[in-house]
Amino acid sequence: MQTETAIFKALSDPTRLRLAVLLAIKGETCVCKLAAALGERDYNVSRHLGILRAAGLVETRREGLWMYYRLTDNPTELETDLIESFRNNFRADPTLLGDLKRMDEYVVCAASSDSGKQGDCCVASSISKSK
């Protein structure tokens, strides 16, 4: 029962619930895209994701300077049910629709530029389009 309590405690915060739903719908995502979706700073989102990770809901992968988050690859039966619920029951939520729209307005840059320097993780797609 302790594991289940930790899961529900982690999801009791609205920001963490939004992050879990976004990861359930979008899959593995860079922290900068999640921050853009929520309109929060990277470090705030990283802190919330750390709490989800400590509860066993989220796993990470580092690629260069970027950190990517995804829901656990080996979910318990409860986590599987929650993930399905996130995918099916939050799609029409106005807050989530706004999050998804902001997330889709961002694109991940290439890992490195022609100069060999690493660029920023994400930029607004309106900025990256040529005029």
Buried (B, 14 or more C-beta within 10 A) or exposed (E): EEEEEBBEEBBEEEBBBBBBBBBBBBEEBBBBBBBBBBEBEBEEBBEBBEBBBEBBBBBBEEEEEBBBBBBBEEBBEEBEEBBEEBEEEBEEEEEBEBBBEBBEBBEBBEEEEEEEEBEEBBBEEEEEEEE
